[in-house]
Amino acid sequence: MSYSRTKATKELQSKLIHRWKPWKKSTGPKTAEGKARISMNAYKGGQRQSGREIARVLREQKRLLEDML
């Protein structure tokens, strides 16, 4: 059985959150290690660019092989 939030539940939760104001207590990382870790949040890994580079090199090698034959 899944939990479904009713409109009344959502409104109550919204009022409670606005009373607590958790965003005022959020301070972010304090240590250098934490700051270094959080700075990588948007990093996606660069796989797409690496894949494009590999594809480019393979196309170039294929052209060279075709020219040799």
C-alpha positions as CSV (number, residue, x, y, z in Angstrom):
1,M,0.0,0.0,0.0
2,S,1.5,3.3,-1.0
3,Y,1.3,6.6,0.9
4,S,-0.6,9.3,-0.9
5,R,-0.6,12.9,0.2
6,T,-3.9,14.7,0.2
7,K,-4.2,18.4,-0.4
8,A,-4.8,19.0,3.3
9,T,-1.6,17.0,4.2
10,K,0.4,19.1,1.7
11,E,-0.9,22.4,3.1
12,L,-0.2,21.3,6.7
13,Q,3.4,20.3,5.7
14,S,3.9,23.6,3.9
15,K,2.8,25.6,7.0
16,L,5.0,23.6,9.3
17,I,8.0,24.0,7.0
18,H,7.4,27.7,6.8
19,R,7.2,27.9,10.6
20,W,10.5,25.8,11.1
21,K,12.4,27.7,8.3
22,P,15.0,25.0,7.8
23,W,16.7,27.1,5.1
24,K,17.9,29.6,7.8
25,K,19.8,26.8,9.6
26,S,21.5,25.4,6.5
27,T,25.1,26.6,6.5
28,G,26.7,24.3,3.9
29,P,30.1,22.6,4.3
30,K,32.5,24.0,6.9
31,T,35.6,21.9,6.4
32,A,38.0,22.1,3.4
33,E,37.1,18.4,2.6
34,G,33.4,19.1,2.6
35,K,33.8,22.2,0.4
36,A,35.9,20.2,-2.1
37,R,33.3,17.5,-2.2
38,I,30.4,19.8,-2.6
39,S,32.2,21.7,-5.5
40,M,31.8,18.5,-7.6
41,N,28.0,18.4,-7.3
42,A,27.4,19.5,-10.9
43,Y,30.2,17.3,-12.4
44,K,28.8,14.8,-14.7
45,G,32.0,12.8,-15.5
46,G,32.8,14.0,-19.0
47,Q,31.9,10.7,-20.6
48,R,30.1,12.3,-23.5
49,Q,33.1,14.4,-24.5
50,S,35.4,11.4,-24.1
51,G,33.1,9.4,-26.3
52,R,33.1,12.0,-29.0
53,E,36.9,12.2,-28.9
54,I,37.2,8.4,-29.3
55,A,34.7,8.4,-32.1
56,R,36.6,11.2,-33.9
57,V,39.9,9.3,-33.5
58,L,38.3,6.0,-34.8
59,R,36.8,7.8,-37.8
60,E,40.2,9.3,-38.6
61,Q,41.9,5.9,-38.3
62,K,39.2,4.3,-40.5
63,R,39.9,6.9,-43.2
64,L,43.6,6.3,-43.0
65,L,43.1,2.5,-43.4
66,E,40.8,3.0,-46.3
67,D,43.4,5.2,-48.0
68,M,46.0,2.5,-47.5
69,L,43.9,-0.2,-49.1
